[in-house]
Amino acid sequence: MLRLLLTMLLVMTVTTMAVAETVSITLPQDKVALAPGPGADAAQTQCALCHSLDYITMQPKGPAAQWQNVVTKMIKVFGAPLSDADARAIVGYLATHYAP
């Protein structure tokens, strides 16, 4: 009886895998252009790995400490895969171009 149940489970699993299809979606193009300057490339590529660049431009403008806190949160809370060098470049860029 156990052998029959295991065989049926295996057949159902293989059948389900054969029927499953790959679904692809096309995301809209990001229409936001960040201000040019040192660190813009790091911000553009690294930040866009996880979210739209709108998240940067919609944030309240703030001093370096604010941007340091935001970048630290992205790394520690959300797991952003940033090197220390990229994190420093992004904080410097944001503090320069998105400050009050």
N, C-alpha and C positions, 0 to 999 in steps of 0.2 A: 504493500500500500504506500509506504513512504517513497519507494522507488518510482511509483506511478506519479505521485504528486510532484516529485522533483523533476521528472521528465516533462510533465505538463508545464511546470514553471519555466523550465528551460525553453520549451517550444514557444511559450507566450512571450518570453523576453526576446528571443531571436526574431519573432514575427513583429513585435513592436519596433525593434531596431531597424528592421527592413522597411517598415512603413514610414518611419520618421523621415522628415525631409528638412533640409537646411533652409532657413528663412533668412533673407538678408533685407536690410533696410538702408535707405539712403538718407543721411542727415542733411539738413539745410546747411548751406555755406555760412561760415561766420562772417558777418558783415562789419564787425568792429575792427578798426585799425588802431593799434596802440601808437602813442606818440613816439617818434623816432628818438634814439639816443642809446648810450651805453647801457646794456642790460635788457634792452627791448627784445632781442632775439631769445634770451633765456626766458623772459616772462612769456613771450608769445608761444614758444614751444612747450615749456614745462607746465605752465598754467593750463593751457588748452588740452593737455592730456586728460584732465579731469573735468573741466567745466568750460563754459563759454567765456570768451574774453569780456562779455558784457558784465560778468561778475566783478571785474576789475573796475571798469568805467562807471558802474552804478554805485560803487562804494562811496561813502562820504570821504572827501579829501582829508588827509591827515598827515601828521608828522611821522618821522622815521619810526618812532616807538610804536605807533599804531600799526604800521605796515610790518614791523618786526613781529608783533603779536599775531597778525593775520597769517603771515608765512609760517610761523611756529605752529599755529593751530592746524594749518593745512598739512604739515609734516606729522605732528604728534597725534592729532585727533583723526584726520582723514587718511593718513598714510601716504601723503605725497612723496614720490621717490626723488627727492631733491638732494643733490650733493651740498656740502657746506658752501662750496664756491658759488654754485647756482643760487642758493638761498641768499647769500650776501649780495650777489649781483641783482637779484630781483628786488630785495628790500631797498637797495640803493636806487635802483631805477624808479620804483614806485614812490619813494620818498622825494625824489627829484621832480618827477612828472605828474604826480597825483597828490600833491601837497596843497594846503590852503594858500 
